[in-house]
């Protein structure tokens, strides 16, 4: 009896999903939103937020999956939207490639055009590790896009500090929250970049965390009223899209920019998300 590898299984699953979605959307005549990125604004109330951080704005983009479905034009438009917000900080939360590892270089070159007052930071996703993590890391390094892998950086704003921490991928990497938070200033709000949203149940047990920014799910790509998403990935089935309160931590699951399995989105367009920290 022939055994399927994980890669073979994912390919077969993707083919079946694509066929089902194309049939469903074709029959219903549903418009495709896959190449129409939007901006979504979200306020994050933070207890004890210092005045210097009140109004601090973070832009998130995620799950680009460069090529074959995600085009350079889509990424450039998304970068323009992000820059139009003049954010304090821009973060990228993983899954930069899908089937074509060389897409990482083209993607990183475009993302190098991102502008934010306190910098642009990124983390890895599961597909980056599965396809060619070294190539992804090299492309981001060449384009001066810092990758946080169980690391953190303090960001000083006036007389206040924010701590940005990034974990290795939770599915196929080796995340280490303790190491990532080693340099966190006492009482500073901690923003955690962690690709898989359902792992919020674990990390939210650490009382230092204020907000986790995740991706991974694509929001399902196709979301029907009442029915919701047609399909969701492992570690992305509980917190599939939007803002959640998990213990004392906020979690936001971003539906991403790109696509896999089928070049289609419905009721779930590519999203550039702006978060504003506000005093609770």
N, C-alpha and C positions, 0 to 999 in steps of 0.2 A: 504494500500500500504506500503510495507516494505521500510524503508529508509536505504541507505548505509552509514556507518560511513566512515570517511576519511581513516582509516586503511584498511577497506574492499575495498574501491575504489582503493587504491594504490596496494593492492594485486591483484585485478582483472586486473588492468592496467599492472602490471608487468608480469602477466601470459600471457596476450595477446601480449605484446611486445616480450617476450621470444619466443613464438611460431612463430611470424612473422620473427624475426631475424634468428632463426634456419632454417626456411624454405628458407629465402632469401640466407643466406650464404651457405646452403647445395646445393641449385640449382646452385649457381655461383662457388662453389668449392673454396671459399676464405679462405686463411690461417688465423689461429687464433694467434694474437699477445698478448693475454692476460697475458702470463707468460714470456714475454720478455722485461723487463724494460730497458729503455734507459736513457742516460744523454742528456739534452738539455742546451746549454749555451746561456745566454741573457745578453747583455750589456744595462745598464740603464744610459743614460746621465743625469747629475744633474747640474743645474746652480749653480755656486758659491760653488761647492764642495771643501772642504778644502783638501790640499794635503795628510793629514794623512788618509783620507777616500777614496782617489783615489785608486781603486783596491780592495776595501772591498768586500768580497764575501759572499753571502747569499744562502743557499741551502733550497729549499722548497719541501716538500712532503705533499700529501693530500689525502683525500677520500680513506682510506684503506678498510673500510667495512669488517672487519675481519669476516670470515666464512659466509656462507659455501663455496663461490667461491674463496675468497682471502685466500691463504694458508700461513702457517708460512714460507715456503721456499721462496715464492715470497717476503714477507716482509724482510726476512733476506738478500736476494740478493739486495733489494733496499737500505737497511741500509749500506751494504758493498759498494755499488756505492756511496752513499752520503759521507761516511767516506773517500773514496778514493780521494775525492776532497779537503780534508783538509780545510773545510770552516771556515770562521770567525764566522758565525752564522747559525744555522739550525732552520727552523720553520715548524710547522705542522698545517695545516689550516682546521681541522675538519673532521667530519664523519668517526669515528673510528669503528663503529659497523653498523650492518644491522639487521639481524634477531636473532642473538644469543648474548645477552648482555654480557655473560661471556667471549666472545671473547676479550673484552676490557682488561682483565687481561693478557691474552697471548700476545696481541699486545703490551701493554705498557712494558712488560718485554723485548720484542725484541727491541723496540724503545729506551729503556734505554741504549742500546749499541751505540747510536749515539754520535759522538764526534764533538765538534765545539769550537773554541778558546774562544768565548764569550758566549757560552751556547746554550741550546736547549729550545725553547718556543713553546707553542701550544695555540689553541683556539678551541671552540666547533663548531659543525655543526648541521644542523637540525635533522639528524637521531640520533645523540647522545641524543638530548633532547626528541625526540619521543620515543626512546626505553627505556633507563634507564640512565639519566644524572648523578644521584648520583653514580652509579656503575662506570661509565666512570671517573668521577672526583676522586673517591677513588683509582682506578687503577693507574691513572696518578700520583697522590700524593704519593702513595706507591713506585712508581718507579722514584720519584724525577724528574718528567717532569712538570715544571711550566705551569699552565694554566692561560692565561690572559683573564679575563672577565671584559671588560670595565676598563682595566688597561694598564699601560705603564711602560717601564723601559728605563732609559738612558744608553747608552753604550758609554763609553769613550775610544777613540782611539787616543793615543798621546795627542795633544792639540785640538782635535776635538771631537764632540759628535754626535751620531746618536740616534734617539729616536724610540723605537719599541713599537707600540700600538696594543692591541688586543681587538676586540669587541665581545660581546655576539652575538649569531646567529641572523641574520637579519630576518629570516622567523618566528621562533618560540621562540626566546629569547627576551631580552630587551636591545638592543644596546644603548650605551650612549657615543657618540663621545666626547662630552665636557669633561666628567669625565675622559675618557681614555687619553685625551691630557693635562690634568691639569699640569702634571709635565714635559712637553716638554720644553727643553732649547730653548731660543730664537734663531732663525735662524738655528736650527739643522734640517737636513733632517729627515722627519718622514716616517717610513715604517709602514703601517697599515695592520694588518691581519684581514680579514673580509670574511667570507665564501662565501657569494653569490655575484657574480661579477656584476650583473645588478644594485646593489645598489651603484655602483661607481658614477652614475649620481648624487646621493645625497651627498655623502661624499666628492666628488671632489670639491664641492663648498667651502670647507675650504681650503684656500690658503697654509696652513702649510703642507699639505700632498704631499709627493713626489711620493710614490709608494704604491699601494694596491695589496696585494697578496691574490688571491681567488682560490676556487676550485669549488665544487658543481656540475658542468656540466658533468664531466667525458669526456669532449670533444665530448659527444654523444656516445662514445665507438665505434661506427661504423660510419666512415666518407667516403662517396663515392666522387670521383672526380666530380666537378661541382655541384652535388646534395648536398654535405656537410653532416652534421649529420642527422641521421634518426629521432631522438627524443631528445628533450632537456627539462629540468625541469623549473618550475616556478622560476623566478629570475635568470635564466641562459640562456635566449634565445637571448639576444642582444649581449653580450660579451662572446661567448661560448668557445673560445679556443685561447690562444696565447696572444700577446702583443698589447695593445691599448693605445691611448692617449685620456684621458677623461678630458676636460677642460685643466688645467695645471698639471694634475696628470697622472702618468703612472699607468696602470692596467695590471696585468698578470693573466690569467685564466689557471690554471694548470689542465691537464686532469686526474690527480690522479693515484693512484696505483691499487686500487681494482675495483670491479664491483658489480652491482646489476641487478636484473631481468634476466640476461643471462650471462653465463661465457664466454663472447666473446668480442674481440676487433679487429677492422680492420682499418688500416691507422690511428691508435690512440693508440699506445702502452703505457703501464705504464711509467710514466715520473718522473725522479728526475731532478729538474731544478736548475741550478746554475746561480745566478744573480751577475753581477759585476758592482759596481758603478763606473762611470767614469765622469770626468769633461766634461761639455757640451761645 
